[in-house]
Amino acid sequence: MSPSNKATVVARNISKTYTVSKSNRSVFSSKNSSVDALHDVSFVAHSGECIGILGKNGSGKSTLLNIIAGNESATSGLVRVSEQPTLLGVSAALQPQLTGRANARLGLLAMGLTREEVSNLITPVIEWAELSNAADRPMETYSAGMKSRLKFAIATAVNREILMVDEALSTGDATFANKARERMNSFLKNAGTVFIVSHSASTIQKHCTRVIWLHEGRVIADGSTKRVLRSYKLWCKRIAAKNTEGAEMVIKNAINRYSNPRIYSESEYQKFKLDSNKFRQQT
């Protein structure tokens, strides 16, 4: 895929703060506290881009994807999307007591497909998941690999203009990983914009042409995969070597090089005409 001038996702100054009630904290604490998951995140994604979202645990990667998908609301900021995004998560909850076939139907309906579309997709989903006769057994009797294949097959049954993948490529056994990778390659050729969240620099390097590096809820780098991964790998190497000072220097250098993009205000946005008649406001 090669980027086009069509914007598919516009995020302007996105911040997300979670409030932790005193009932969930130490008995010695009497006040609520807050956790900043995201702070002032801005970017524009275009059709034809495959964007990797990189960062350590707790950096806000999954929160950002959930906000773009509309599953969560930002505390402040604005998100606009050209079409309803599809958030692909192979851990999506289905019903263990139902058969694989019934779960496939349930999952496809939950994605907003019509009954006719669901009927046409049931067989391809079952075949890709390699369930065979097991399709009519309760899902609670499935092995972990069978469950992973079924959930992934459901989530990737239909191409979407905006596809978001949260750690899916690293889930399951080697056989599943290969099948998932082939499936993803097909999506990367057909989806308008793809976001991939992963801890694996190699996964990002293989699929993405652009990387957004989140660190403690802030964007500290946004650019070509080669350039951003060079800094990220150096940071990981110094963290592994317990070179705290050196790791902090990598972060500081990344912050100094990064400049927050200017995202148009609402009135300017209308003048800019980024397919504004198609865009849906998320927050």
Backbone bond lengths (Angstrom), bond angles and torsions (degrees), N, CA, C in turn:
res aa  C-N    CA-C-N  psi(-1)  N-CA   C-N-CA  omega(-1)  CA-C   N-CA-C  phi
1 M - - - 1.457 - - 1.521 109.36 -
2 S 1.323 115.16 144.25 1.453 119.54 175.22 1.512 108.08 -123.86
3 P 1.341 117.83 140.50 1.461 121.53 -175.93 1.525 112.13 -60.94
4 S 1.334 115.76 148.85 1.452 121.76 175.25 1.520 108.30 -120.60
5 N 1.319 116.28 -178.10 1.463 119.80 179.45 1.521 112.27 -84.65
6 K 1.328 117.09 -4.45 1.465 119.80 -178.58 1.520 110.85 -79.74
7 A 1.325 116.46 119.36 1.461 121.09 177.24 1.523 109.05 -81.52
8 T 1.325 116.44 133.75 1.464 120.95 179.00 1.528 112.17 -111.15
9 V 1.325 117.46 -29.47 1.468 122.10 178.02 1.525 108.58 -137.12
10 V 1.323 115.55 128.23 1.463 121.72 174.94 1.523 107.75 -122.68
11 A 1.322 116.74 118.50 1.471 121.97 177.38 1.526 108.43 -116.95
12 R 1.321 116.14 125.39 1.460 120.16 -178.18 1.521 110.76 -125.41
13 N 1.331 115.55 113.81 1.467 122.78 173.39 1.530 112.60 52.68
14 I 1.347 115.85 48.69 1.457 121.15 -179.44 1.529 110.77 -76.32
15 S 1.320 115.79 126.07 1.463 122.00 174.15 1.524 108.75 -130.63
16 K 1.324 115.56 145.62 1.464 120.88 178.66 1.509 109.22 -138.91
17 T 1.337 115.59 122.57 1.458 121.79 178.84 1.523 109.11 -121.81
18 Y 1.329 115.48 126.79 1.458 121.01 176.16 1.526 108.57 -99.67
19 T 1.334 116.16 137.36 1.458 121.60 176.75 1.521 109.22 -98.69
20 V 1.321 116.11 125.83 1.460 122.04 178.14 1.522 107.64 -101.09
21 S 1.331 116.45 113.92 1.459 120.17 -177.25 1.518 110.50 -71.61
22 K 1.311 115.52 156.90 1.465 120.13 -177.89 1.526 111.87 -64.24
23 S 1.359 117.03 -22.30 1.466 119.84 179.58 1.521 111.78 -69.85
24 N 1.357 116.17 -20.36 1.461 120.24 179.50 1.522 112.53 -99.11
25 R 1.323 116.83 5.83 1.453 121.15 -177.95 1.520 110.11 -114.58
26 S 1.290 115.94 -170.63 1.461 121.58 -177.44 1.525 110.93 -62.53
27 V 1.308 115.59 147.94 1.469 119.95 178.68 1.526 110.80 -65.17
28 F 1.330 117.07 -15.71 1.460 120.70 -179.51 1.527 111.65 -86.96
29 S 1.332 116.92 -5.70 1.458 120.12 -179.42 1.521 109.78 -101.17
30 S 1.314 117.18 138.46 1.464 121.14 -177.97 1.524 112.08 -115.69
31 K 1.332 117.94 2.75 1.454 120.58 -176.43 1.532 110.88 -122.56
32 N 1.354 114.81 151.97 1.448 119.87 172.41 1.526 109.08 -72.56
33 S 1.310 116.44 154.73 1.460 120.77 176.04 1.517 108.74 -128.79
34 S 1.311 117.47 166.59 1.460 121.61 -179.41 1.517 109.95 -127.05
35 V 1.329 114.87 149.98 1.459 121.83 178.29 1.520 107.72 -125.76
36 D 1.325 116.32 123.62 1.463 121.17 178.57 1.520 109.31 -87.34
37 A 1.341 116.41 107.10 1.467 121.29 -179.81 1.518 111.49 -83.79
38 L 1.333 116.88 -35.04 1.466 122.45 178.04 1.519 109.25 -138.82
39 H 1.319 115.58 146.65 1.466 118.72 179.64 1.531 109.44 -141.83
40 D 1.336 115.80 113.46 1.463 122.82 170.07 1.532 112.92 56.59
41 V 1.327 116.57 49.41 1.469 121.24 -179.25 1.528 109.71 -89.43
42 S 1.329 116.03 125.24 1.463 121.30 179.88 1.527 110.18 -135.38
43 F 1.322 116.57 138.90 1.460 121.82 173.06 1.520 109.21 -170.72
44 V 1.321 115.90 163.15 1.459 122.56 173.24 1.521 107.22 -124.96
45 A 1.338 117.02 128.66 1.461 122.21 176.80 1.520 108.96 -108.20
46 H 1.327 115.46 143.66 1.460 120.57 -177.12 1.523 111.40 -118.40
47 S 1.317 115.18 157.25 1.453 121.13 175.77 1.525 109.49 -59.22
48 G 1.344 115.58 136.11 1.458 120.17 -179.28 1.509 114.32 94.91
49 E 1.355 117.11 -4.47 1.460 120.28 179.65 1.524 110.89 -94.79
50 C 1.317 115.59 141.27 1.463 121.99 168.45 1.524 106.23 -114.64
51 I 1.319 116.19 110.75 1.463 122.07 -170.52 1.524 109.93 -110.46
52 G 1.311 116.59 124.14 1.446 121.73 175.51 1.514 110.66 -89.07
53 I 1.328 117.24 135.06 1.465 122.50 174.75 1.519 106.17 -107.91
54 L 1.308 115.88 114.43 1.462 122.39 -170.58 1.522 110.03 -118.87
55 G 1.321 116.55 150.15 1.452 120.38 176.41 1.513 111.05 159.22
56 K 1.323 116.17 161.65 1.461 121.30 -179.15 1.522 110.22 -70.37
57 N 1.319 117.08 171.29 1.462 121.89 175.54 1.524 110.01 -57.03
58 G 1.324 116.08 135.35 1.452 119.98 177.84 1.513 114.49 83.29
59 S 1.331 117.21 10.30 1.467 119.55 -177.71 1.528 112.46 -84.66
60 G 1.334 117.65 -8.55 1.464 120.62 176.52 1.519 114.41 103.83
61 K 1.327 117.97 10.75 1.471 121.29 -175.42 1.528 111.66 -62.72
62 S 1.320 116.99 -54.08 1.466 120.80 -177.82 1.524 111.33 -67.26
63 T 1.315 117.22 -34.34 1.469 120.75 177.20 1.522 110.02 -61.53
64 L 1.322 116.71 -43.57 1.460 120.86 179.42 1.527 110.97 -61.00
65 L 1.327 117.04 -45.06 1.461 120.39 179.26 1.520 111.61 -63.15
66 N 1.324 117.21 -40.73 1.463 120.47 179.54 1.528 111.86 -65.33
67 I 1.309 117.25 -34.17 1.467 120.44 177.53 1.523 110.19 -69.99
68 I 1.325 117.23 -43.82 1.466 120.34 178.06 1.525 110.42 -61.57
69 A 1.332 116.50 -39.09 1.466 121.15 -178.76 1.521 112.13 -72.77
70 G 1.328 117.47 -16.20 1.456 120.58 -178.28 1.505 113.49 89.42
71 N 1.330 117.34 8.76 1.468 121.14 179.29 1.521 111.90 -79.57
72 E 1.320 116.65 -21.75 1.462 122.79 176.58 1.517 108.55 -134.48
73 S 1.330 115.06 156.93 1.461 120.59 175.60 1.523 109.34 -102.86
74 A 1.307 115.94 140.50 1.460 120.14 174.97 1.520 109.26 -73.45
75 T 1.322 116.25 149.84 1.463 119.90 174.98 1.521 110.04 -67.77
76 S 1.321 116.31 -37.25 1.460 121.94 175.78 1.521 108.59 -153.49
77 G 1.316 116.22 160.05 1.453 120.73 -179.93 1.512 111.63 107.26
78 L 1.307 115.49 -178.63 1.452 121.71 -174.52 1.522 110.42 -136.48
79 V 1.337 115.64 137.25 1.471 121.06 172.34 1.517 107.66 -127.10
80 R 1.330 116.07 131.36 1.456 120.89 173.45 1.525 108.18 -124.38
81 V 1.327 115.90 139.24 1.462 121.00 179.27 1.520 109.12 -130.32
82 S 1.336 116.63 146.59 1.461 120.91 -177.98 1.516 111.59 -76.29
83 E 1.323 117.10 -32.33 1.467 123.31 177.49 1.526 107.99 -143.54
84 Q 1.333 116.30 165.38 1.459 120.17 177.53 1.530 109.55 -62.95
85 P 1.338 118.48 120.23 1.465 120.79 178.87 1.526 111.66 -71.76
86 T 1.315 115.27 153.98 1.457 121.80 173.16 1.512 108.43 -109.87
87 L 1.330 116.78 118.47 1.463 122.08 177.45 1.508 108.36 -95.63
88 L 1.317 116.24 110.53 1.449 121.56 -177.35 1.515 109.26 -90.71
89 G 1.324 115.68 112.54 1.449 120.79 176.00 1.511 108.93 -133.18
90 V 1.322 118.00 114.81 1.457 119.45 -175.37 1.526 112.26 -70.53
91 S 1.310 118.52 -6.38 1.463 120.94 178.37 1.529 111.52 -93.58
92 A 1.340 116.62 10.73 1.466 120.00 -179.98 1.526 109.92 -55.03
93 A 1.327 115.87 135.76 1.467 120.64 -174.80 1.515 111.24 -77.06
94 L 1.335 116.28 125.66 1.459 122.75 172.18 1.526 107.58 -114.59
95 Q 1.331 117.65 -163.47 1.462 121.16 -176.09 1.530 110.52 -111.37
96 P 1.331 118.52 107.99 1.468 121.79 -174.54 1.522 114.03 -57.33
97 Q 1.325 117.18 -32.76 1.463 119.81 -175.50 1.528 112.53 -78.22
98 L 1.350 116.92 -14.96 1.454 120.39 178.90 1.522 110.54 -85.62
99 T 1.331 116.49 159.21 1.461 120.37 178.29 1.525 110.08 -71.90
100 G 1.323 115.41 164.87 1.450 119.78 176.56 1.511 111.79 -59.85
101 R 1.321 116.55 -40.24 1.466 121.04 179.23 1.529 111.27 -63.57
102 A 1.339 116.21 -44.08 1.460 120.27 179.37 1.526 110.94 -65.68
103 N 1.332 117.03 -37.79 1.459 120.60 177.60 1.522 111.49 -67.23
104 A 1.328 116.66 -36.06 1.462 119.96 176.88 1.524 109.61 -61.82
105 R 1.326 115.96 -44.48 1.473 120.38 178.22 1.528 110.68 -62.76
106 L 1.326 116.42 -45.61 1.464 121.32 -179.19 1.523 110.99 -61.90
107 G 1.331 116.07 -45.88 1.457 119.97 -178.78 1.516 113.05 -64.50
108 L 1.323 117.39 -40.21 1.462 121.31 179.83 1.519 111.27 -68.64
109 L 1.334 117.24 -38.27 1.460 120.57 176.50 1.530 110.38 -64.89
110 A 1.340 116.17 -38.36 1.471 120.55 179.70 1.523 111.47 -65.17
111 M 1.342 117.24 -22.94 1.460 121.34 178.08 1.522 111.96 -81.54
112 G 1.341 116.28 -1.56 1.458 119.69 175.82 1.516 114.60 93.87
113 L 1.328 118.15 11.05 1.459 120.85 179.96 1.527 110.72 -78.82
114 T 1.324 116.14 154.07 1.452 120.49 177.69 1.528 109.64 -75.48
115 R 1.314 116.19 164.37 1.466 119.89 179.65 1.526 111.20 -62.71
116 E 1.326 116.37 -35.58 1.468 119.83 178.28 1.529 110.69 -66.50
117 E 1.335 115.92 -43.14 1.462 119.69 178.24 1.525 110.61 -62.50
118 V 1.328 115.60 -41.61 1.467 120.46 179.76 1.523 110.52 -61.68
119 S 1.314 116.88 -44.39 1.466 120.93 -179.53 1.519 111.58 -59.68
120 N 1.332 116.59 -37.39 1.464 120.98 -179.65 1.524 112.90 -74.84
121 L 1.337 116.82 -20.77 1.468 120.32 -174.41 1.531 113.88 -100.42
122 I 1.323 117.62 -14.75 1.465 120.78 -176.71 1.525 111.31 -55.95
123 T 1.327 117.29 -51.61 1.462 121.07 -177.38 1.527 112.34 -61.99
124 P 1.352 119.47 -47.91 1.468 119.25 176.73 1.533 113.33 -58.10
125 V 1.334 117.01 -37.12 1.469 120.59 178.96 1.528 110.07 -64.89
126 I 1.321 117.03 -47.37 1.459 121.63 -179.88 1.528 110.97 -62.11
127 E 1.335 116.49 -41.16 1.462 120.58 -179.67 1.514 111.67 -66.78
128 W 1.344 117.01 -43.50 1.470 119.07 -179.42 1.524 110.20 -64.25
129 A 1.328 116.69 -37.88 1.467 121.30 -179.00 1.523 112.39 -75.41
130 E 1.353 116.81 -7.51 1.464 122.55 178.13 1.536 111.57 57.44
131 L 1.337 115.32 44.04 1.461 119.50 -177.94 1.526 113.02 -86.33
132 S 1.362 116.33 -29.57 1.460 120.81 178.26 1.538 109.72 52.01
133 N 1.355 117.53 -128.43 1.466 121.24 -178.23 1.529 112.91 -68.08
134 A 1.322 117.02 -19.05 1.468 120.46 -179.70 1.522 112.06 -69.55
135 A 1.327 117.59 -12.57 1.466 121.07 -178.72 1.518 111.87 -58.75
136 D 1.336 117.02 -26.55 1.465 120.24 -177.93 1.530 112.93 -103.91
137 R 1.336 115.24 16.86 1.459 120.43 171.69 1.518 109.46 -101.79
138 P 1.338 118.27 154.73 1.471 120.28 176.05 1.527 111.06 -58.42
139 M 1.325 116.63 141.95 1.456 120.69 -177.52 1.530 111.78 -64.54
140 E 1.321 117.67 -23.60 1.461 120.95 -179.90 1.529 112.02 -67.25
141 T 1.333 116.95 -12.87 1.469 120.68 176.89 1.529 111.91 -91.80
142 Y 1.337 117.76 -2.07 1.462 121.52 -175.79 1.525 111.74 -80.08
143 S 1.322 115.63 153.24 1.459 120.57 170.47 1.523 108.38 -74.05
144 A 1.327 116.36 167.58 1.472 120.59 179.31 1.523 110.82 -60.38
145 G 1.343 116.21 -39.66 1.457 119.95 179.76 1.513 112.85 -64.37
146 M 1.335 117.06 -40.21 1.462 121.24 178.86 1.524 110.89 -64.85
147 K 1.322 116.33 -41.23 1.464 120.10 178.58 1.525 110.94 -63.41
148 S 1.339 116.30 -43.64 1.461 120.34 -179.51 1.520 111.21 -62.27
149 R 1.335 116.07 -44.27 1.461 119.45 -179.34 1.530 111.32 -63.50
150 L 1.342 116.55 -41.12 1.460 120.00 -179.91 1.521 111.09 -64.04
151 K 1.313 117.29 -47.91 1.467 120.91 -178.25 1.525 111.29 -63.00
152 F 1.329 115.87 -41.03 1.463 119.70 179.84 1.527 110.03 -66.97
153 A 1.332 117.10 -41.04 1.462 121.12 -179.92 1.524 111.32 -62.68
154 I 1.327 116.63 -40.03 1.462 120.77 177.91 1.518 110.17 -63.49
155 A 1.327 116.44 -48.34 1.460 121.33 -174.68 1.524 112.78 -66.25
156 T 1.331 117.26 -28.18 1.468 120.57 -176.68 1.523 112.65 -107.55
157 A 1.325 116.99 19.55 1.466 120.58 -176.11 1.527 112.56 -67.91
158 V 1.324 117.01 -26.65 1.463 121.38 -176.39 1.523 109.66 -131.27
159 N 1.331 116.70 135.22 1.462 120.59 174.66 1.525 109.87 -72.32
160 R 1.312 116.54 139.70 1.455 122.04 177.82 1.527 109.43 -123.87
161 E 1.340 115.43 159.62 1.465 118.65 179.62 1.525 111.16 -68.07
162 I 1.333 116.49 -35.05 1.465 121.06 178.89 1.526 107.68 -124.08
163 L 1.299 115.97 113.33 1.464 121.71 -178.74 1.515 109.45 -116.08
164 M 1.330 116.23 132.34 1.457 121.22 179.29 1.520 109.64 -124.20
165 V 1.308 116.54 126.18 1.461 122.73 -175.06 1.521 108.89 -116.62
166 D 1.329 116.80 119.27 1.462 121.44 -177.54 1.522 110.05 -108.95
167 E 1.325 116.44 95.07 1.469 123.44 175.40 1.524 114.28 63.25
168 A 1.342 118.67 12.69 1.457 120.31 -173.96 1.523 112.99 -66.13
169 L 1.326 117.10 -31.75 1.464 119.33 -174.79 1.517 112.71 -72.11
170 S 1.312 117.39 -13.43 1.463 119.72 -178.61 1.530 111.78 -105.75
171 T 1.337 116.74 15.11 1.456 121.26 -176.41 1.526 110.90 -103.01
172 G 1.336 117.08 138.71 1.450 120.94 175.30 1.517 112.95 94.54
173 D 1.350 115.33 -177.39 1.453 120.38 -178.37 1.524 110.81 -80.47
174 A 1.338 116.22 -178.78 1.463 120.90 -175.60 1.525 111.70 -61.86
175 T 1.334 116.21 -40.42 1.463 119.69 -179.82 1.518 110.84 -62.86
176 F 1.335 115.76 -45.04 1.459 119.68 177.97 1.523 110.86 -62.84
177 A 1.335 116.82 -42.46 1.466 120.81 -178.56 1.518 110.79 -58.68
178 N 1.335 116.90 -40.31 1.466 120.22 179.22 1.526 111.24 -67.06
179 K 1.335 116.58 -43.22 1.462 120.21 178.05 1.527 110.93 -64.13
180 A 1.319 115.84 -41.36 1.463 120.19 179.82 1.521 110.53 -64.48
181 R 1.323 116.74 -39.07 1.456 120.82 -179.63 1.526 110.81 -65.46
182 E 1.325 116.88 -41.01 1.466 120.57 177.17 1.528 110.60 -63.48
183 R 1.322 114.71 -41.69 1.470 119.66 178.67 1.531 110.00 -62.81
184 M 1.320 116.23 -42.40 1.457 120.53 179.57 1.513 111.24 -64.44
185 N 1.333 117.68 -39.37 1.461 120.22 179.02 1.520 110.54 -58.88
186 S 1.333 115.95 -37.26 1.456 120.07 177.23 1.528 110.53 -66.59
187 F 1.337 116.53 -41.07 1.459 120.15 178.88 1.515 111.60 -65.28
188 L 1.310 116.21 -38.80 1.454 119.73 -177.61 1.524 111.75 -65.88
189 K 1.321 116.79 -24.08 1.460 120.76 177.87 1.520 112.17 -82.39
190 N 1.326 117.49 -25.74 1.463 120.87 -171.32 1.523 114.89 -111.91
191 A 1.323 118.55 -28.07 1.467 120.32 -178.09 1.524 109.58 -75.15
192 G 1.333 116.10 147.74 1.461 119.94 179.80 1.508 112.07 -66.10
193 T 1.320 116.34 -50.73 1.463 121.98 -179.77 1.520 108.43 -138.56
194 V 1.311 116.34 134.23 1.460 121.47 -179.88 1.523 109.52 -123.54
195 F 1.341 116.10 131.03 1.461 122.30 172.07 1.527 107.55 -110.61
196 I 1.320 117.48 132.62 1.452 121.39 176.68 1.525 109.19 -123.76
197 V 1.327 115.65 119.16 1.458 121.05 174.57 1.522 108.18 -97.64
198 S 1.319 116.86 126.16 1.459 119.74 -179.82 1.519 110.53 -158.44
199 H 1.347 114.92 149.69 1.459 119.79 171.81 1.519 110.50 -82.59
200 S 1.321 116.12 -14.53 1.452 121.64 -173.54 1.521 111.24 -87.57
201 A 1.311 115.92 113.65 1.464 120.23 177.24 1.519 110.77 -64.04
202 S 1.341 117.25 -32.44 1.463 120.38 -179.16 1.528 110.82 -67.75
203 T 1.346 117.56 -37.84 1.462 121.04 177.20 1.521 110.54 -63.90
204 I 1.320 116.24 -45.17 1.464 121.38 178.26 1.526 110.17 -62.30
205 Q 1.320 116.14 -43.86 1.462 120.92 -177.92 1.529 111.30 -63.71
206 K 1.329 116.53 -35.46 1.462 120.88 -176.29 1.521 111.78 -72.03
207 H 1.332 117.44 -36.47 1.456 120.19 -170.95 1.528 115.05 -107.04
208 C 1.330 118.62 -27.90 1.464 120.57 -165.47 1.527 113.29 -103.92
209 T 1.318 114.79 148.24 1.462 121.61 175.52 1.530 111.06 -106.08
210 R 1.320 116.38 -9.27 1.464 121.60 -179.61 1.513 108.30 -143.35
211 V 1.322 116.94 144.73 1.467 121.32 -179.30 1.522 110.04 -131.83
212 I 1.348 115.06 134.09 1.468 121.79 170.18 1.523 106.76 -108.58
213 W 1.324 116.75 120.52 1.467 122.11 -178.75 1.514 108.57 -100.02
214 L 1.333 115.94 115.88 1.461 121.96 176.02 1.520 109.57 -98.55
215 H 1.317 116.37 133.58 1.465 121.39 177.06 1.515 108.21 -137.02
216 E 1.341 115.17 115.59 1.465 121.73 -178.93 1.521 111.31 53.25
217 G 1.346 115.46 42.99 1.452 121.33 174.02 1.514 115.98 84.27
218 R 1.312 118.06 -0.54 1.460 122.03 -178.74 1.524 110.84 -117.59
219 V 1.325 115.90 147.32 1.464 119.95 172.10 1.520 107.66 -78.99
220 I 1.338 116.33 122.32 1.459 119.34 177.91 1.528 111.60 -113.46
221 A 1.333 117.29 -7.87 1.462 121.22 175.55 1.511 109.38 -158.01
222 D 1.318 116.21 141.81 1.463 122.36 177.41 1.518 106.73 -151.92
223 G 1.340 115.78 107.50 1.458 118.16 -176.67 1.513 112.06 -176.10
224 S 1.315 116.16 -158.70 1.447 121.18 -177.80 1.523 110.62 -62.42
225 T 1.319 115.55 147.71 1.461 120.85 -178.57 1.520 111.76 -56.82
226 K 1.318 116.86 -44.84 1.465 121.01 -177.80 1.517 111.48 -60.13
227 R 1.332 116.69 -45.55 1.465 120.37 -176.09 1.526 111.54 -68.83
228 V 1.345 116.89 -47.07 1.457 119.74 -176.05 1.529 110.95 -69.29
229 L 1.322 117.21 -40.75 1.463 119.85 -179.27 1.523 111.99 -65.99
230 R 1.315 117.29 -29.82 1.460 119.76 177.72 1.533 109.88 -59.37
231 S 1.327 116.17 -45.07 1.466 120.25 179.18 1.525 111.10 -71.53
232 Y 1.325 116.91 -41.16 1.461 120.88 -177.76 1.529 111.32 -63.62
233 K 1.323 116.42 -43.28 1.466 120.01 179.57 1.523 111.19 -65.35
234 L 1.332 116.64 -37.28 1.463 119.97 177.24 1.519 110.61 -64.75
235 W 1.342 115.84 -41.25 1.470 120.19 177.74 1.524 110.34 -62.30
236 C 1.335 117.33 -45.54 1.472 121.74 179.18 1.527 111.05 -60.68
237 K 1.314 116.08 -41.30 1.466 121.11 -179.59 1.517 110.90 -62.73
238 R 1.320 116.76 -42.31 1.467 120.31 -179.02 1.529 111.05 -72.82
239 I 1.327 117.27 -33.87 1.458 120.32 175.49 1.528 109.74 -63.59
240 A 1.340 116.08 -44.83 1.463 120.82 179.91 1.521 111.66 -62.31
241 A 1.332 116.40 -33.09 1.459 121.45 179.74 1.526 112.12 -85.51
242 K 1.343 115.87 2.60 1.463 122.90 -178.36 1.528 112.11 59.69
243 N 1.324 114.05 31.27 1.459 121.22 175.93 1.527 107.61 -91.48
244 T 1.331 116.08 76.84 1.461 121.96 -173.72 1.525 111.85 -60.89
245 E 1.318 116.28 -43.89 1.464 120.10 -178.61 1.528 111.08 -63.71
246 G 1.323 115.67 -42.56 1.458 119.24 178.75 1.515 112.20 -66.19
247 A 1.340 117.66 -38.40 1.466 122.07 178.48 1.526 110.33 -64.79
248 E 1.326 116.45 -42.45 1.460 120.10 178.93 1.523 111.32 -63.87
249 M 1.326 116.76 -33.27 1.454 120.46 178.15 1.527 111.02 -65.61
250 V 1.343 116.93 -37.91 1.465 120.74 177.34 1.531 109.93 -61.84
251 I 1.335 115.64 -43.56 1.464 120.66 179.33 1.524 110.45 -62.97
252 K 1.320 117.01 -45.55 1.463 120.90 -179.79 1.518 111.78 -61.94
253 N 1.317 116.61 -41.04 1.459 120.10 179.27 1.525 111.21 -65.52
254 A 1.342 116.09 -39.23 1.461 120.17 178.85 1.526 110.24 -64.31
255 I 1.339 116.74 -43.19 1.460 121.29 179.50 1.526 110.89 -63.16
256 N 1.302 116.65 -40.80 1.465 120.97 -179.38 1.529 111.95 -65.69
257 R 1.330 116.36 -33.02 1.467 119.65 -179.30 1.531 112.53 -81.11
258 Y 1.346 116.32 -23.03 1.458 120.12 -174.93 1.524 111.30 -84.87
259 S 1.327 115.40 138.73 1.467 120.56 173.37 1.519 108.52 -125.95
260 N 1.314 116.48 128.08 1.455 121.76 -177.96 1.524 109.53 -63.67
261 P 1.327 119.12 126.75 1.466 120.27 -177.42 1.518 111.64 -68.27
262 R 1.316 116.14 150.60 1.457 120.55 177.20 1.519 108.10 -84.95
263 I 1.330 115.57 116.35 1.453 121.45 177.47 1.520 107.93 -102.85
264 Y 1.291 116.85 132.73 1.452 121.83 -172.65 1.527 112.74 -62.39
265 S 1.323 115.50 145.93 1.457 120.93 173.36 1.523 108.31 -70.74
266 E 1.330 116.98 172.94 1.464 120.19 -175.87 1.527 111.15 -59.69
267 S 1.323 117.56 -44.73 1.461 119.77 -179.19 1.525 110.76 -68.06
268 E 1.324 116.89 -40.61 1.462 120.41 177.74 1.521 110.47 -67.38
269 Y 1.323 115.72 -34.59 1.460 121.73 -178.59 1.529 110.40 -60.47
270 Q 1.328 116.19 -42.44 1.456 120.29 179.17 1.529 110.94 -63.85
271 K 1.322 116.69 -38.29 1.459 120.48 178.29 1.527 111.21 -68.34
272 F 1.330 115.24 -33.65 1.460 119.78 -177.46 1.531 111.62 -70.39
273 K 1.355 116.40 -26.91 1.466 122.87 174.15 1.529 113.08 56.91
274 L 1.306 115.80 54.06 1.464 120.65 175.58 1.528 108.81 -84.17
275 D 1.331 114.91 67.30 1.461 118.74 -176.33 1.531 110.34 51.58
276 S 1.320 116.13 41.92 1.460 120.76 -171.46 1.527 112.50 -61.69
277 N 1.324 117.68 -24.92 1.459 119.10 178.97 1.525 111.73 -71.97
278 K 1.341 117.21 -17.24 1.462 120.62 -178.81 1.523 112.18 -101.29
279 F 1.310 116.60 -17.59 1.456 118.89 -172.96 1.518 111.99 -74.57
280 R 1.308 115.49 141.49 1.455 122.41 178.95 1.520 108.99 -111.93
281 Q 1.305 116.69 131.27 1.467 120.30 179.56 1.515 109.75 -79.70
282 Q 1.333 116.21 128.47 1.461 121.43 -179.32 1.521 111.63 -90.07
283 T 1.321 116.77 -40.77 1.471 118.74 -175.05 1.506 110.37 -131.55
